[in-house]
Amino acid sequence: MHVSARARNMEPSATLAVSAKAKSLKREGKPVVSFGAGEPDFNSPPSAIRYAEEAMRGGQTHYTPGAGIPELREAVCAYYKDRFGLEYKPADVVIGAGAKPLLYEALGCLIDPGDEVIVFTPAWVSYVEQIRFFDGKAVLVDTSNNSFIPRIEDARRAVTNRTRAMIINTPNNPTGAVYDRDSLASLAKLAVERDITILFDEIYERLVYGDSVHHQVLNLVPEARDRTIIINGVSKAFAMTGWRIGYALGPSGIMGYLNDLQGHITSNACSVAQWASLGALREAEADVVAMHGAFSRRRDLIVDLMREMPGVTFTEPNGAFYVWFNVEGLIGRSWRGEIIVDDAAFCRILLDSKYVALVPGSAFMAGGNVRVSYANSEEEIREGMRRLREFLEEID
Ligand SMILES: Cc1ncc(COP(=O)(O)O)c(C=O)c1O
């Protein structure tokens, strides 16, 4: 069968691949500690479950409006008003089957073949693949020279007359960086000056720690509003990854196109999951706060344990639930005779020998690094880090 070049050129999601391998080792009875998937280990909030049950029993099991049930779109607007003081109309909100398809749809509505999108690296695995799917060009801007916060001069240098969009992801996956006010504001001002759309992916906005603050880009640069599409959802803060509900907010014109495109892909997002998300947005604030507290303790724990790791370096994360560390000093060295040729080999040998699953940095356009997702119990974190340390100590 003929397979399109587009499909052939696609890289499968490395994070999903690592989780799948870890799960299959677990099924074989191996004592796997998985730091692979970017997903909270907590159960979804009771209010989400209750709303879903009531929706199913009440017959809310049919197609919904393509952009989502009005109640949920209203709740998203209320959330943005309460949390950030931003006024959106339900008509300017599209509910999607997760943040991921909404990003895909937004890119589909923004890019013509050959158009450029600025992506700050290390970057979440799907941005570049999604851009390529629409025959766009991802222009990568490395942030590792500045603790993973983009330097405005690097961003400015990347802009051409084909630049259509800039993806900003703070708090960041995979680095855990939280963009400071000035850096974020200058990126947004650059977008305004050069007529670039901002895709503002703030799916981790509830997960910042210590003195760090998450800044909503439109609070800093309100004049960017008519060129900003906000992407958020219930997956991370509400521990609802499997329900597959995200939301996008933006100017009416582009949201109309996004809605039309979604209408040809998924139609609406799952009806029952939309009701569950409504339950979460209305009643799960205390659960979000409690989970945040647990993540904050885990973050402190893992940062302490990472400090003891020989041969690797890392920048302390302030947000999301990831630690990003550099293994370049170990490349070319060996573990029990096996040469660690790159970050992927590092992760493969570690998983095969110590049953600890991590994701190689090359999946995030930043080889020589490794991502740890610490959405695990404190006990698992201690055990996984103990084995990682043992592995590192055994490297010749
Ligand atoms: C930065 C970022 N954006 C978007 C998503 C997608 O979220 P969802 O599960 O709602 O599709 C993820 C999930 O890993 C993410 O890390």
The ligand as a Gaussian input file, in Angstrom:
#p B3LYP/6-31G(d) Opt

LIG

0 1
 C        3.346000      21.234000      26.826000
 C        2.168000      20.346000      26.582000
 N        1.174000      20.809000      25.808000
 C        0.105000      20.039000      25.554000
 C       -0.019000      18.773000      26.066000
 C       -1.207000      17.938000      25.702000
 O       -2.138000      17.829000      26.697000
 P       -3.432000      16.914000      26.527000
 O       -3.160000      15.655000      27.252000
 O       -4.550000      17.707000      27.116000
 O       -3.644000      16.677000      25.070000
 C        0.994000      18.262000      26.876000
 C        0.899000      16.875000      27.401000
 O        1.870000      16.221000      27.674000
 C        2.111000      19.071000      27.149000
 O        3.111000      18.632000      27.917000

